[in-house]
């Protein structure tokens, strides 16, 4: 199993540009989570999906952020337009609902908006 | 909303000393999970505690869940350089597939 796969690993973009982060969860996991990590705020839950359906997006900072999960093996997090304060590491994680094995995190995408 | 607080934020220890991090929730938790993140890495799941007063051990690591299910601790005996990293607790008040709320973590720094 290759684990949770995120791309790109690093992204540097100019303020105002659109950014799309991608995630492939572990096969068989039916819950998917997007987190953002910064030194100041730690790990923040942005949105999560169960069986491809968004359940709670209350952590999405503002309308510039959107997330989709068109099928069980793919999810995207889009920021449009990006701002310097969006700079952070974005993690995708997946789990099997009801599992005692916790979340499996991807390696993250380090986003820098200049 | 639910808050999960961890102390201390940073802990410096000499190699071989013990280490403890504490986690407190503002609400009763259905379960609590612990994760470790190495510098430059991603969080890795360590363990889940579910029952009131539960104690679990993984080699030199001991995890406890409080009787009221609002606090937890992680104790490492005789730290080694491989223990370096940030230890997070994460709460799930509703159980099931609710998104976890993570504490800010305790950064463990080990001096050889």
Interface residues (C-beta under 8 A of the other chain):
Chain A: X30 X31 X33 X35 X42 X43 X45 X48 X50 X55 X56 X59 X91 X93 X95 X97 X98 X100 X101 X102 X103 X104 X105 X106 X107 X108
Chain B: X33 X35 X41 X42 X43 X44 X45 X46 X47 X48 X50 X88 X96 X97 X98 X99 X100 X101 X102 X103 X104 X105
